[in-house]
């Protein structure tokens, strides 16, 4: 049976996956945009929390009209 630590991601693993710094992941957690849990004294991110963050980020990008202001042609 897998332990809780094996099912959840570390800050470093999430940072690597998102291609951002660990500090950026810590900021996302502190701001409440990414849900994290403390397990064994360390922050862990559940896969579902990471997926929710990614889904909300995509929706934020789609709802942001600034991309429409680009004059590509």
C-alpha positions in Angstrom: 0.0 0.0 0.0 1.3 3.5 -0.9 2.0 6.0 1.9 0.5 9.4 1.8 3.8 10.9 0.9 4.0 8.7 -2.2 0.6 9.8 -3.4 1.2 13.5 -2.9 3.7 15.8 -4.6 6.5 17.8 -3.0 7.0 21.4 -3.7 10.1 20.5 -5.7 8.2 18.0 -7.8 5.4 20.5 -8.6 8.0 23.1 -9.5 9.7 20.8 -11.8 6.5 19.8 -13.5 5.3 23.4 -13.9 8.9 24.5 -14.9 8.9 27.2 -12.3 11.0 27.8 -9.1 10.1 26.3 -5.8 9.6 29.8 -4.5 6.9 30.3 -7.1 5.1 27.2 -5.9 5.4 28.4 -2.4 3.8 31.7 -3.4 1.0 29.9 -5.1 0.3 28.0 -1.9 0.5 31.1 0.3 -1.9 33.0 -2.0 -4.4 30.2 -1.9 -4.2 29.5 -5.6 -2.7 26.1 -5.0 -3.9 23.9 -2.1 -1.3 22.2 -0.1 -1.3 20.0 3.1 1.3 19.6 5.7 2.4 16.0 6.0 5.3 15.1 8.3 6.2 18.8 8.7 6.5 19.4 5.0 4.1 20.8 2.4 2.5 18.3 0.0 0.2 18.9 -3.0 -2.4 16.3 -3.9 -2.7 15.5 -7.6 -6.3 16.8 -7.6 -5.2 20.1 -6.2 -2.6 20.5 -8.9 -5.2 19.6 -11.5 -7.6 22.2 -10.1 -4.9 24.8 -10.2 -4.0 24.0 -13.8 -7.7 24.0 -14.8 -8.3 27.4 -13.1 -5.1 28.8 -14.8 -6.4 27.8 -18.2 -9.8 29.3 -17.5 -8.1 32.5 -16.3 -6.1 32.7 -19.5 -9.2 32.1 -21.7 -11.2 34.8 -19.8 -8.3 37.3 -20.1 -9.1 39.5 -23.1 -5.5 40.9 -23.3 -4.5 38.2 -25.8 -7.1 39.6 -28.2 -5.3 42.9 -28.3 -2.3 41.4 -30.2 -2.2 42.5 -33.8 -0.8 39.4 -35.5 -1.8 40.2 -39.1 
